[in-house]
Amino acid sequence: MEWKNIYRGILMGISDLIPGVSGGTIAFILGIYDRLLEAISGFFSRDWKKHLGFLVPLGLGVVITLLLFSRVIEYLLEQHYEATQFFFMGLIIGVIPYIMKQAEVKKNFTPRHLIILVVIGAALAATAFIPTEDNLAPITSLTIPVFFTLFFSGWLASMAMLLPGISGSFILLLLGVYSTAINALTTLNIPVALAIGAGVIVGFIVSSKAIQYLLEHFTYVTYAAIIGLIIGSLFVVFPGFSTDSATLIASLVTFALGLVFTLLFSSPKKTAITEEF
């Protein structure tokens, strides 16, 4: 068992609790993105046993976060929103040069790749202006229609979780299900949590295979899209500058901590590029 994956799972879980922050971005920072896609995809194949050592500790870390830190994240977002968001902005900005180096942008990107990067980044940035249903009363009981609503919401959110730059929590927020998911975790509403979780699991299987295929066959186009998503996510996470000097100073400090965290934990290992496209 790769028990150090517990702390990686905790970090990914924390990011996935926060709208605008992607667990896929954290996986890139930690240098396990390719391994994560391979393990999720391979777990549902004949070779599933060899991926257990990677996935079990990682999943355990995510579960620990969801059960123990959901209230902490709620508190931080309610009481220290700007500082929390600036920390994740530091993480996001810090990972951009790392991914650009992996993709060897200067060598491999053409004007077409840059256009894809800009268009996708702008499209994601535009979602910052979409009104979200974050004040809806949480769903606490299941009917068959509600089950399928929660299931497909979890499916869509999990696809976003694996893509750097797109937040699964933000997708839940757009769908009006975020308050339901957080309430289910904090109150241990097992039926509701399982309905969303089942969709998340199915979405992981489908999206991991799709992203793997794109990275293998359309490598640089996919990297351009990923970089665009990460840059675009900055506009979603950015909380604005506070007029309160103490809050502004705290935000600058947490932003710097996010940058330092990225520098400390980013893996120098280069992602294999299989095909020039």
N, C-alpha and C positions, 0 to 999 in steps of 0.2 A: 504494500500500500504506500502511495506517495502522500504521507500524512501532512507534508507542508502545504498540500493543496487545501487544507482546511482554512488557513488564513486567506488564501486566494479566493476561496468560495465566500468567506465572510466579506471581503472587499467587493466582490461582484454583487453579492446580495444587497449590500448597503447602497451601491449605485443604482441597482434596479428598483429600489424603494423610492427613489427620488425622480419625479418627472423631469425630463430633459437630459438625464444622465444615463448613458448606456453601459450595460455590463460588458458588451462587446469591446468598448473602448478600454475598460479596465483589463480585459483579457489581453488586448494588444500591449498595454503598458507592462503587464506581467510576463509577456513573451510566450503565452500559451494559447494564442488564438487558433493557430492551425491545429494544434494538438486537441483543442476542445472540439473543433468541428469533426476531426477524425474520430474522436472517442464517442461523441454522440451518435454520429452516423454508424460507426462500427459496432456500437452496443446492440444494435438491432440487426445483427448479422450472425453468421456462424462463428465468428471470432469474438463474440461478445465478452468472453472471460478475460481476455487480455486487456480490456479497457476498464475493468472493474477497479483496478488499483489506482487509476487516475480519477475516475468519476465519483467513486464512493466518498472519498475525503472531500472532494470539491462540492458535491451535493450536500454533504453533512454541514459544511461551512455555510452554504446558502440557507439551509433550513435553520441553523442556529441563528443566523441574522434575521430571518423572517419572524421567528418566534420571540427573540429576545430584544431586537433592536428596532422593531417597527414603532414602538412608543417613543424611543429615543429620537428617531428620525422625525416623527410627528412633532416632538418638542423643538428640535433644532429648526425645522421649517417654520414653525409658528413663532418662536421667540428669537431666532438668530438667522432669519431667512437670507439676508444679503451675504453674511459671512459664509454661510454654508454653500451658497451658490457660487461665490467667488473661489472657494476651495476647489470645486469641481471644474470651474473654468481654468484654473491653474493646471489641473490634471489634463484637461482636453488640449490646451495649447501646448503643453509639454510633450504630448505624444505625437503631435503633427510632424516635427522634424524626424522623429524615429521612423514613422511609417513612410515618409517621403524617401528616407535613406533606403529602406527595405525595397521600395518600388524602383529605386534608382531613377527618380523623376527626370533629372537633367539628361540622362542617357536614353530613356525609353519613352518619355511622353512626347506626343506630337500635338499640334493644334487641336486635333479631334479629342484627345484625352483631356486637354485643358477646358474645352467647351463642355464636355460631360461633367467635369469637376464643378465648373461654375454653375451650370444649369441645376444640377442636383443639390448643390449647396444652397442656391437661392430658393429652390423649392422647399427645402427643409426649413430654412430661415423664415419663410413666409408663414409657416405653421405657428410661429410665435404670435401672430396676429389673429389666429383663429380662436373665437371664444370657446371656453371649455366649461363642462358641466361639473365643476368641483364642489358645488353646494347641494347636490342631490342627496336625498336621504338614502342611506345604504340599504341594500336588499339583505334581508335577514332570514327569509324562508324561500324554499324552492317549490316551483311548479315546473311542469315539463317545458313550457315556453321560456321561463326564466333560466332553467338549466342550460338550454341551447344558446341563449343569449350570453350567459357567462362563459360557456365552453368556447364559443367562437371569439369572444373578447379575449380570453386567455390565449387562444391560438394566434390571433393577430399580434398580441403583445409579445409573445415568445419569439415570433419571427423578428420583431424589432429588437428584442434583447440581444440577439446574436449578431445584429448588424451594428458595427461601430457607428456612433453618431445618433442613432435612433433609440429613444428611450421607450421601453415597454410600458413603464408607468405613465408616460405621456400619452401613449396610445390608449391606455385605460382611461385616462383623464378625458381625452377627446370623445371616447365612447360613453362617458358618464358612469364608468364602473370602478374608478379608482377608489372612491370613498367606500364602496362595497368591499373591495379587496382588502383595504387597510383595516376596516372594521372586522372582517372575518378573521384576520390575523390577530388583532388585539383582543378579540373576545373569544377566540378559539371556536368560531362557528365552522365546524368540520364539514358539513354538507356543502356550504357555499364555497369554502376554500377548495374542496375537492373538485367541484364543478369547474372552477377557474383553473385549478392545477392540471386537470385532465386535458384541457385545451392547450395549456402550456407545454405539456409533454408531447402531444401530437405535433404541435407547431415546431418544437425543437427538432423532431425527427425529419420533418419535411424540409425545413429551412436549412438545416445543417448540410443535407445532401445537395440542395440547390446552390448554396454558397460555395461548397467544395467544388462543384462542377464548374461554376463560373470562374473561380480562382485558377483552376487547372486549364481551362480552355480559352478564357478571355481574361488573362491575368492582368494586363495593364489597364484595360477598360474597367475591370472590377476595382483595382486599386484607385483609379481616378474617382470612381463612384464613392468608395469608402472615404477617401480624403475629403471629397465634397460634403459627405454626410457629417463628418467630424467638424469641419469648419462651420457648416450650417447650424450644427447643434449649439454653437457658442451663442447664437442669437436667441435660441430658445432658453438657454440657461441664464443668460445675462439678466440680472435683476434691476439694473439701473444703479446710479450712484446715489448713495444716501446723503442727505444734507446734514445729518448728525455726524460730527467729527469722530466720536468714539466708534460709531458703527463703520465709518469709512476706514479708519485705521485698522480695525479688526478685520475688515474685508480684504485690505491690502496684505495683512499678515497671513490670512488663510489662503489667499491667492498664491503668495510666495511658497507656503507650505505645500500646496498642490503641485507647483512646479518642481520643488525639491523631491517630493514623493516620486514623481515620474522619473526623474534622473536617477534616483536610487534603485527603483524597481524595474525599469525598462530593461529587457533582456537584450544583450548585444547580438544574440543569435539571429542570423538573417533567415527570413522566410524563403523557402525554396520557390523559385520561379520556374515553372515548367514549360511555359510556351510564350513566345513573344507574339503579342497581338495588340 
